[in-house]
Amino acid sequence: MSDPMTLSAPVFLTGVLVLGIFAQWLAWRLRLPSILLLLAFGFLARYVAGADPEALLGRELLFSIVSLSVAVILFEGGLTLQWRELRDSGNVVWRLVTVGVFVSWILTAVLARWLLGMDVKIAALMGAILVVTGPTVIVPLLRHVRPGRKMSSIVKWEGIVIDPIGALLAVLVFEVLISGALDDVSMSWSGRLVLASTILGSTLLIGVVLSGLAAVVLVQLIKRY
């Protein structure tokens, strides 16, 4: 196994790009979902070749690259959505990204606590993270399985819309956990819940206002320039 520190960042990034392209091409030739080979190549690069992205790029740069990549993926996936697809499946999609998210979160947290023995807080955070399916997984599978039009639109909308919802849920849960609102033994449980709800509400309100303003500015820039 090679020492990851012997690699330079440009060599590492070039290797990741080449492996990604090769994995996509191989998946196309073998008629397999590309996500399977991308995952396999990623594991091989990390655990066989010993490439450590954090050691090579630094935590801050790696976080920025991953964040930008996720934003591009979500933006590209959002461009494929068409409102007319919701005429027949809008109610199903709505229930999947509301009730479905809540049920998945609770069940995953309970199973993580019960089966894996995780701390309640970590289990709650893990459940929030794992509600996400994501376009990187759903879209390649849809291209491979090719379900009917209605089912395809339902799964595609759910996979793309649930990504930011799951990310927001994970951030909100994390904010509550690090705030210590649930750990203050001097407060009653009702007081802790009120404090946690206040933190959630304020974080959500600020996020909605800022994102709404950014969306308005972006729309005007696209229309005018």
Order of alpha helices (4+ residues) and beta strands (2+ residues): alpha-alpha-alpha-alpha-alpha-alpha-alpha-alpha-alpha-alpha
